[in-house]
């Protein structure tokens, strides 16, 4: 039964996104305000071009500690080697993928469209939901 649960059943559908041009301070504030670990980065055409995460935010803060200012754009700090998952994929398969990776969330695609984001917490919620 658990193997039939898909990513779409547990993914976050209401995405908080940033753009390549968003200031890093604004992006960090979005992560904190929405209590999320990462946000998809979209270009001007609305296409996914990266992810901006807590880890990226730490790099921003550490690099700017001595300058005492938070300068820069998301495009300077975001991860661009993005792995995506399909909305109809098995949540169990995704759990295995999370276990073998340091990634905390994946963008979710359906019919070549970004439709959500799935995190380790979402997968854990799915795995314990049937018990």
KAJOVEN-V367440 format. One record per residue. RES is the residue in one small letter. SS is DSSP state (H for helix, E for strand, C for the rest). PHI is phi in degrees with one decimal (* if undefined). NEAR is the number of other C-alpha atoms within 8 Angstrom. Layout:
BEGIN
res->RES ss->SS phi->PHI near->NEAR
res->RES ss->SS phi->PHI near->NEAR
END
This chain:
BEGIN
res->x ss->C phi->* near->4
res->x ss->H phi->-61.2 near->8
res->x ss->H phi->-62.9 near->8
res->x ss->H phi->-87.2 near->7
res->x ss->C phi->-74.6 near->11
res->x ss->E phi->-102.3 near->12
res->x ss->H phi->-59.2 near->15
res->x ss->H phi->-58.7 near->7
res->x ss->H phi->-69.1 near->6
res->x ss->C phi->-128.6 near->11
res->x ss->C phi->-70.7 near->12
res->x ss->E phi->-82.9 near->8
res->x ss->C phi->-97.7 near->7
res->x ss->C phi->-95.6 near->5
res->x ss->C phi->-80.3 near->9
res->x ss->C phi->-101.1 near->8
res->x ss->E phi->-119.7 near->8
res->x ss->E phi->-131.9 near->11
res->x ss->E phi->-109.9 near->11
res->x ss->C phi->-60.1 near->10
res->x ss->C phi->-89.9 near->7
res->x ss->C phi->-61.0 near->10
res->x ss->E phi->-67.7 near->10
res->x ss->H phi->-63.4 near->13
res->x ss->H phi->-63.5 near->8
res->x ss->H phi->-63.1 near->8
res->x ss->H phi->-64.4 near->12
res->x ss->H phi->-62.8 near->10
res->x ss->H phi->-62.0 near->8
res->x ss->H phi->-63.7 near->9
res->x ss->H phi->-58.7 near->14
res->x ss->H phi->-68.7 near->8
res->x ss->H phi->-61.6 near->6
res->x ss->H phi->-91.9 near->7
res->x ss->C phi->52.9 near->6
res->x ss->C phi->-120.3 near->7
res->x ss->C phi->-93.7 near->9
res->x ss->E phi->-160.7 near->10
res->x ss->E phi->-138.4 near->13
res->x ss->E phi->-63.5 near->14
res->x ss->E phi->-105.7 near->15
res->x ss->E phi->-110.6 near->14
res->x ss->C phi->-85.7 near->10
res->x ss->C phi->-64.2 near->6
res->x ss->C phi->-89.5 near->5
res->x ss->C phi->82.4 near->6
res->x ss->C phi->-91.1 near->7
res->x ss->E phi->-68.4 near->9
res->x ss->E phi->-124.2 near->9
res->x ss->E phi->178.2 near->12
res->x ss->E phi->-132.4 near->12
res->x ss->E phi->-115.1 near->15
res->x ss->E phi->-123.2 near->11
res->x ss->H phi->-57.8 near->10
res->x ss->H phi->-62.0 near->6
res->x ss->H phi->-62.7 near->11
res->x ss->H phi->-62.7 near->12
res->x ss->H phi->-60.9 near->8
res->x ss->H phi->-61.4 near->9
res->x ss->H phi->-58.6 near->11
res->x ss->H phi->-63.3 near->9
res->x ss->H phi->-64.4 near->7
res->x ss->H phi->-67.6 near->7
res->x ss->H phi->-101.2 near->11
res->x ss->C phi->-57.2 near->8
res->x ss->C phi->-77.3 near->5
res->x ss->C phi->-77.1 near->5
res->x ss->C phi->57.3 near->6
res->x ss->C phi->-148.4 near->6
res->x ss->C phi->-109.8 near->9
res->x ss->C phi->-101.0 near->8
res->x ss->C phi->122.1 near->7
res->x ss->E phi->-111.9 near->11
res->x ss->H phi->-53.6 near->16
res->x ss->H phi->-58.8 near->8
res->x ss->H phi->-79.1 near->6
res->x ss->C phi->-122.8 near->11
res->x ss->C phi->-66.4 near->12
res->x ss->E phi->-83.3 near->9
res->x ss->C phi->-114.2 near->7
res->x ss->C phi->-91.3 near->5
res->x ss->C phi->-90.1 near->7
res->x ss->C phi->-103.2 near->6
res->x ss->E phi->-112.9 near->8
res->x ss->E phi->-129.0 near->9
res->x ss->E phi->-92.1 near->9
res->x ss->C phi->-58.8 near->11
res->x ss->C phi->-91.7 near->8
res->x ss->C phi->-74.1 near->10
res->x ss->E phi->-70.7 near->11
res->x ss->H phi->-65.5 near->15
res->x ss->H phi->-67.6 near->10
res->x ss->H phi->-61.6 near->8
res->x ss->H phi->-66.8 near->11
res->x ss->H phi->-58.7 near->11
res->x ss->H phi->-63.0 near->8
res->x ss->H phi->-64.5 near->8
res->x ss->H phi->-63.4 near->11
res->x ss->H phi->-60.3 near->7
res->x ss->C phi->-92.0 near->6
res->x ss->C phi->-135.7 near->6
res->x ss->C phi->-92.2 near->6
res->x ss->C phi->-64.0 near->6
res->x ss->C phi->-100.9 near->8
res->x ss->E phi->-158.4 near->10
res->x ss->E phi->-124.7 near->11
res->x ss->E phi->-68.1 near->13
res->x ss->E phi->-111.8 near->14
res->x ss->E phi->-115.9 near->13
res->x ss->E phi->-144.5 near->10
res->x ss->C phi->51.1 near->4
res->x ss->C phi->60.5 near->5
res->x ss->E phi->-121.0 near->6
res->x ss->E phi->-70.8 near->9
res->x ss->E phi->-120.7 near->10
res->x ss->E phi->179.2 near->12
res->x ss->E phi->-140.0 near->12
res->x ss->E phi->-124.2 near->14
res->x ss->E phi->-112.6 near->10
res->x ss->H phi->-58.4 near->10
res->x ss->H phi->-62.3 near->6
res->x ss->H phi->-60.5 near->10
res->x ss->H phi->-67.2 near->14
res->x ss->H phi->-61.4 near->9
res->x ss->H phi->-59.2 near->9
res->x ss->H phi->-65.3 near->11
res->x ss->H phi->-65.3 near->10
res->x ss->H phi->-90.6 near->7
res->x ss->H phi->-66.2 near->6
res->x ss->C phi->-92.1 near->6
res->x ss->C phi->-96.7 near->3
END
